[in-house]
Amino acid sequence: MASTPSNAHRGGAPRIRVAVIGCNHRTAPVELRERIAFTPRQALDAANELRSRGILDEAVVLSTCNRSELYGVPSDAIEGGAAAMEDFFTSFHKIPQAELTGKLYRSVGSDAVRHLFRVAAGLDSMLLGEAEILGQLRVAYGHALDHGSTGPVLNRVFQGALEVGKRVRAETEVGARPMSVALAGVKLAERVFGNLKGHVALCLGAGAVAEQVVEHLRNRGIGSLRVVNRSFDRAAELASRLGGEAVSWNSLDSLLVQPDIIVTSVGASAPVLTREIIDRAIAARDGRPIFVVDLGMPRNVAPDAAGLYNLYLYNIDDLGEVVEQNKKAREAEIPRAETIIGEHVAKFEAWRTALESASIVDDLRGRFHKHRIALLEEKLKDMPEVSREERHRIALITEELIDRVLDEPSSRARNGGGMRGRLGALEALRHLFGLDEKLGEQSGGEFGDERGEGKD
């Protein structure tokens, strides 16, 4: 049987519940999303804190340009655990809870699993079927796994999500002609300039999104392309591989005078292009406008620069028309993708139900044996005529009775057959037998079973 999750409750049977709380492009504007974004280091620190404070037994943080989400297995009752996750979300980023009212969503159980699977499939993205999210999810999960913040439940869920993402892209047209934030930004530039041949472009950043930007620009015959990054070696590697020119970060001010198109995708906690920097560049351009697509999260261009004359500034939330065209071309494939997602949600629920039912059977066995020991000691203490051999035989018979009664439930739990969709019945069984309550420890004495139960 699969390893048992660590969030065993008072009665010993694990409550296997997945919860998610988050904020995305549908619920909050970029101005708020950038304030609650997690850097890779912050994601690991948050997972550590969630676990060390006893809020979650397992945790993964997923943070991209369009979403920040906490996935976890709550240590406490699911209602209290989800509320504690929300409190943590606001306190970690030092944002008053009132500012996030109506901006956060949260789901538990199969709804949380389905949400993650839809994210992996690209159905919950701003750009339907976007190509980047599956890789971002894989990286976030990989970091959490290496860091030790996942366990059997989230491992099962995230591995299922990666499989869903691959299947949707392979078996439906959602993944055909993949759209990405990088491609949407370049398409926006084409709408402004038409043919990009002969134009000069500057890319700030050398990460995964920047690499896609450079590749799309090259494929469209951009006249001149420069790459600038804080790490010159990374900029040089990207530029040499894709036919551009790497330039030192220290030359950024003078570089802004030349390009027609600037695309930024720099990982930074504060804007790298301030209003003052851009204002100086515009003044030196002899009246030529400057077109900037800011794909950074948090934003790379200071918001107060938006009002500058001759600056055409677009951020992630300004890709609306591109998003709508992309959606219309693919939305007919959504039902097929949802079918795949439904299959994998059912697989997870079957696994979860089998694991919980097996654990309940184990708890029942332990409880029955404790009652058995207590009953034998109570009834036989006033029966001195019963010999030691007879007492031993009675103990074996009663032990075998319990094993026989639980043999069929144990077999069904191991096989998982017919258990799908029966978690409500399991909850009722747990309540019926008081498995959430501790039974007083029994010494066992001479009636402990052969497995050593009740013995020193």
N, C-alpha and C positions, 0 to 999 in steps of 0.2 A: 504494500500500500504506500501511497505518497507520504512524504514526511509530514508530520502534524504541525500546523502553524503554532506560533508561540503564544497567541493571545487566548490562552485557556482561561475560562472564567471560573467563578467560584466553585462550580460543580465539577470542573475538570474538562467539560466538553467545549471545544473551541467554537466561537461564533465567527464564522468566516464571512466578513462583510468588507466590501471595497467601498470607499467613499472618495469623492472628488469635489474640490471647491476651486473655482477659477473665475477668470475675467477674460473676455476676448473681444474681437473686433465688433461683434454684434451688441455687446453690452456696455462698452466703454470706448470713448474716443482715444486717439493716440496720446493726447496730453495726460490722460490718467494711466494708460497702459505702460507708458515709459516709467512712471513712478513706482510701479509694482513689478517691474521686470526683475528677474534674477540673473546675475552673472553665474557662470559655471561654479565658481567658488561659493557664492551665496546659496546656490541650489544645494550643494553638499552640506553647508553649514545649517541650512534650514532643516534638511532631513535629519541631521544629527540632533538638532534641538528638539524637533518633534518627537523623536524617539526617547531622548534623555529625559524629557519632561513627562513621559508616559502618555502623551496624546495619541501616538501611533506606534504600533509594533513594527510596521514596515512603511517606507515612504519613498516616493519618487517625485521630483519637481521637474515639470516641463515648462520651459520659458522660451518663447519665440517672438518674432516681431508682432504676431497677432494674438498671443495668448500667454497667460501665466497661470499654471494649474498645479495644485497639490493633489497627488494621489496617495491614498494610504489605507491601511487596515487599522481602524480605531482600536485602541486598547480597552476602552470602556464601552458602555452601551452605545449603540450607533447614533442615537439622537445627540447625546452629550458629546460624543467624539466629533461629529460633524460641526457642532457649535464651537468646540474648542479649536478645530482647524480654522474656522472663520476668524475667531479672535486672534489666533496666531498670525494669520495672513495679514491682518491690519497692523498688529503690533510690530511684526518683523520689519515692515516698511515705514513704520511710524506715521501712518495715515489715520486720521480720525475715522471711526467706523461710519459716521454719518456721511462722509464723502463717498463711501462705497455702497450706500444703501441703493438697492435696485441695480447695482452694477455687477454684483457677484452672482454666480449660479452655483448650485450644489446638487449633487445626486448621490444616491447610495444604492448598494446592491447591484442588481442586473442593469439598472439605468446607468450607473457609473461605468460599468464594463462596456455597455453599448456606446456610451459617449466616447470612451477612449478608442474603441474600434472605428467609430466614425471619423475621429481625428486622424487615425492611421490611414484610413481609406481616402482622405482628402475631401470628405463630404462636409466637414465642419469648417473648412478653410474659406478665407475671403475669395480665393481663386479656386473654384471647384476643381478637384483633382490635382492640386498643386504638387509639383515634383519634390519640393524640399522637405515637407513635413515628415515624411517617413524616415528620412535620414536624421532629422533633428530628434525625432522620438527615439531612434536607435541609439544615438549618442547619449541622450539624457538617461535612458535606461542603463546603458553600458557603464556610465560613470557611477550611477547609484549602485549597480551590481558590484563593481570593483570596490566601491567604498563600503560595502557591507550593509547598506540601508534597506535592501530588499530581503524578501524571504520567499517561502514556497507559494504564497498567494499572489503577490505582485509579480513574481517570476512567471507564474502560469499566465497571468493576465497580459503582461507586456509581450511575452513570447507569442501569445495568441494574437495580439494587436499587430505585431510585425508580420505574422502569417496572413492576417486579413489584408493588410496593406499590399503585400505582394500579390495575393490572389486577385484583388480588385483591379490592380493595374494590369495583370496578365489576362484576366478573363472578361473584362469589360472595356468599353471605350472611354471610361472616365480617365484612364491613364494615357490615352492616345494623344499625340501632339501635346505633351505635358506643358502646362502653364506654370510659371513661377513668378515670384515677386520681381526677380531680376529681369525676366523677359517682359513683364508688364511695364516696368520702368523704361525699358528700351523702346517698346511699342509706343509709349507716350511721347518719347523723343521723336519718333518717326512721324507722329501726327503733327508735331510742331514744325519739323524741318523737312518732312517728306523724305526723299532719298538721303541717306546719311553719308553717301560717298562724298569725299572732299572735305567733310567737316572734321573739326578737332574735338577730341573727347579727353576728359580727365577722370580717372577712377580713383577715389580715395578708399583704400582698404585692399586687403589681399587675402581675405577669407573665402569661404565657400560661395557666398552671395556675390562678392566682388569678382570671383573667378567666372561665375556664370555671366555677369554683366560684360566682362571683357570678351568672353567668347561670343556672346550675342552681337556685340558691336563689331567684332572682327567679321563675323558671318554676314553682316550687312554692309561690308566694305567701307567702314569708317576710314577717313583719310589719314588721320594721325591719332595715336592713342598713347597716353601716358598713365603710368600707375605710380601712386605714391602711398607709402605706408610707413608707420613708425619703425617697423623692422625693414630696413632697406633690402636685406637678403631675401625676404619673402616677396617683396615687390619685384626684385630682379628675377627671381625664379618664375613668377607668374608672367612677367613681361616677356621674358625670353621664350617661354613655352608657347605663348599665344601671339607673338609678333608685336609687342609693344615696347615702350621705353620706360625704364624705371628711373624715378627721380627722387632725390633726397627729401625727406619730410621738412627739413629746414628751408627748403625752397618754396614752400607752399604758397606764401604770399605772392611771389612773383609769378607762380604757375597759374594763378587764377585770372591773370590778365589775358591769357591766350585762348582757352577752350570755348567752343560753342556750347558744349554739353558737359555737365559735371554730374557724376553719379557717386553718391557717398554710401558706404557700408562699413563703417568703422565701429569696432566695439569700444565704446567710451562712456563714462558715466556723466560727462558734460559735453556740450556742443564743441566741436572742433572748428567750426566755421561760425564765428561770432558776427554780429551786425557790423562791427567796426571793420573786420577783415574784408567782408563782402563789399562794404561801402567803399573802401579804398580800391578794391579791384574794379568796381563799376566806374569809378572816377578815372581810372587809367585805361579804360577800354574805348575811349573816343565815341561814346554813345551806343556801342554795340550791346544789345541785351545779353543777359546771362541766364541760361536755362539749367536748373538744378533739380535733380530727383534725389530726395533724401530717403534711403532705404534703411537707415540705422534705427535701432531700438535699444536704448533711448535715442531720440533724434540727434543727428550730427550737426544740424543747422539750427542756430538759435531762433526760437519762434519770433522774436521781435524783429528779425531781418525781413519778415514777409512783406512789410510795407515799403521796402526800398523800391525806388523807381528803376525800371528796366531789369528787375529781378523777377524771373518766373520760377517760383519755388513750389514743388510738389512733394508730398510725403506719402507714406503707405496708404493713408486713408483717402488720398485723392485719386486712387486708381479705379474709381467707381465704374466708369463706362467700359473700361477694359474688362473689369470683373463681370459685368452684365453680359457682354458678348461671349465671354468664355463660358459662362453658366448656361446660356441658351444652347450652345453647341453640344453640351454634355448632359444636360439635366434629364434627357430621355434615358440615360444609363443608370440613373440613381436607383430605380427599383431593383435592378440586377445586383448592384452593389449592396443594397440593403438586405437582399436575400442571403448573400455571403456573410454579412455581418450577423444576421439572425442565426445562421448555422453555428457560428463560432461562439455567440453568446450562449446558445443552448449547450454546446460542448462544455463551456466553463461551468454552467449551472449544474450539469450532470456530475462533473468532477467535484464541485463544491458539495452537492447533496450527498454523494457517496461518502465523502470524507467526513461530513458532519454525522451522517447516520452511523458510520463505523465507530466514530468516537462516542456516540450516544450508547451504542451497544456495549462498548468497553466500560462506560460509566455505570450502566445498568449491572453489568457483571460484577463490578467492584462493590456496588451498593448491595446487591443480593447476597454476596459472600459475607459482607459485614453483618447484615441482618441474620444470616445463617449462623455465624459464629455466636452472635449475641443470644439468639434463640436457643441454641444447643447448650450454651453455658447456663442459661436461665432454667431450662427444663431439667437438665441432668444433674444439677448441683444437689438436688434433693432426691436423687435416685442412686444411692450407693450400691444397690444390688446389680447395677449395670457395670459389667467388667470393662477393663481398659480396652480389651480387644473389641468388645461390642461397641464401645464408644467410638473407636477408630473406624469400625465398619459403618456406623451411622454417619460419621463425618464424610466418608467417601461416597456413600449413597446420596446424601444431600448435595454434595459437591457435583456429583454426576448429574443430578436432577437439574441443577442450574445450567450446567453446560448443555444439556439436551434441549432445555427450553430456549436457550439463546443460540443454538447451533444454526437454525434456519435464518434468523435475523442477521447473524454474522455473515453467513454465506451471501445473502442478498446485498448486504452492505458492501462486501468485498467486490462483488460483481457489478454493482451499481444498476442492475437491471430493474426497470420499472420505477426507479426512484426519481426520475426527472419531474420537476414541478411539484414535489411533495414536501418542500421545506416547511410549509404551514403545519403539516402533520407532525413533522419532527419537533417543531416548536411546542406543539400541544403535548407530545410525548414527554419532552423535557420538563414541561410544567407539571404534567400529570404525576410524574414520579419524583418531583422535587429535586431534579438534578442541578438546579441552580443554588441549592442549599447544601451546606456542609453537613455530613452525617458525623456524629461524634466518633472519634477514633476508638476502635476496639482492639483490645490486646491480642485477641486471637487465641491465646492459650494453646490447649491441646487440639483445638479444632481448626487451626489454620490449615489451608490446603497445601497440597504437595508443591505448589509453586512458591511457597514460603510466605504467603499472605498471612499477616498477623504474627509472624515470627520475628524474633530479634535478628 
